[in-house]
């Protein structure tokens, strides 16, 4: 077969990409056909076409179904990362496909001079799930990502008339300039300084430090119920309740970043569910769209009305298709009792890892299907590589932690596939680390 590239996909100066295979088009859509066996060639094309913000991709993925994905070489993987906690219902879930297709064939996009039914209903559902259905002051701002949701929350905080913000060390709130200013990771924050100022950081989970940092000039404290990007770090019981009491006493907002922990990831609708805490602002994204880009900044009480007309916006905010996907996700979670599945499979994974008694495992932390396998050494990167070679997608957010954030529809049988392979993966990882 000739190694040709269709119009619009040509290489530099119109050169052909050798060994890519024939790139055909589906009718008028312009979508490429990816034939198995050309993964490396597609990776090379990636490096020539995209900015090097993520480094070389581990694989070029071409298809997904349920909890599995396939790469450009035709190999199948059990996806235990779900696009970093995004694909709540897995890949190509029929309900999302139907909702998106129906909405796209009805009304794909409108400006925010107008409203759509999916946008309105999704906002109402989120307020209801937060237990604030009777709060006439609860309001939602839709956007396109978690970073944008936290940008909106930052602006809500500024509208209090105060500028002082408190965040936590090791936190991750996004990469836009405002969200980055709130992120407690110096390595990704410092190259872009100066950032929006008056932000201080306290140790995560330290109530005494929080008490000392918040005063009557504080606009808001932003915190994750679980620090996912730090390595699935959980705070001690009572931390969020203490944060609520301290912020309320000083008239500061409590912003809960539920971008990763929200929409069923912990086996509850939200990471703070069941704590008795009513925050002022909740930010959401990731699992809310089930793969479609959407974020939400939910203001409760006085925070609901701090932003007025002209003070914030987004061209795609509340896009009907993304909101339709969000409604499908919420409907499926309720219809199929997925929260119960998250709790059951999460407990099964936790018990299964502990039962291995592997010398490289120090324990398991997290909640629901946001888990970290704690390691006795810096083996996680090698473990993730060994897992990919064996057909599993996992993540190494910290040198000594493996993150599991699979689709919420993962079954115990599928979890057992990973548990059966895990000892060999850890053996390979520890051996590779010793040889390095």
Secondary structure, DSSP 4 states (H G I P E B T S, - for coil): ------TT---GGG---TTS----B-TTS-PBP--TT-HHHHHHHHHHHS-TTS-S-S--EEEEEBTEEEETTS-EEEESSHHHHT-TT-BS-HHHHHHHHHHHTT-----TTS--HHHHHHHHHHHHHTT-TT-TT-EEEEESSHHHHHHHHHHHHHTTT--EEEEETT----SSHHHHHT---HHHHGGG-S-S--EEEE-TT-HHHHHHH--TTEEEEEEESEETTTTSEEPPTTHHHHHHHHHHHHT-EEEEE-TTTTTTTTSSSSTTTTS----SEEEE-GGGGTTS--EEEEE-GGGGGSS-TTS---TTTT-HHHHHHHHHHHHHHHHTTHHHHHHHHHHHHHHHHHHH--TTEEEEEEETTEEEEEESSS-HHHHHHHHHHHTEE-EEEETTEEEE---TT--HHHHHHHHHHHHHHHHHHHHHHHH-
